[in-house]
């Protein structure tokens, strides 16, 4: 069994339009529009992921008759990586609107003030994820080290029923790192795969720092 990887922009759609706007240095000047486009991509990804989940049959009383239909069976937990993941998280929450929510921080720490870094995972506020559908969302998949560190932290003592990891833009190096360091039963959803990482381990062509573009520059 191999990790299931799905690239959602293999065929042009409105998703491609939103991705184009995210990359444009002119449109990026509007942080509200940038956040909204990330959010809308989260909504599209939620819809696609929902097709793979389990539904149960129910009877619903309409004003005129009883209709036999279906509703989502499993409980969902959306967990985003702070802070860049917040807008993407909202897009998922718009569709999985009765889900539980978790937040965890992961960042690159440069101990020697050079390009070398280590990943630090600090803040965590996450509900019980045992036997639930875990949606782990982060806009940028660069080296993959942050997502693996977060994954290991979340699953140290808990075991979700299914694991879906969603990223807007990914580098091939990050995808390979996840394939090498995460269990095969994980599902990876990527809006678009970019060319490579540069010498500073940023995605090229990418779009810049998603957190700064969405919420302002940090110190």
ABEGO torsion letter per residue (X at the ends): XBBBBBBAAABBBAAAAAAAAAABAAAAABAAAAAAAAAAAAAAAAAAAAAABBBBBBBBBBAABBBBBBBBABBBBBBBBOAAAAAAAAAAAAABAABBBBBBBBBBBBAAGBABBBBBBBBBBBBBABGBBBBBBBABBBAGAAAAAAAAAAAAABBBABBBBBBABBBAAAAAAAAAABBAABBBBBABBBABBBAAGBBOAEAEBAAAAAAEBBX
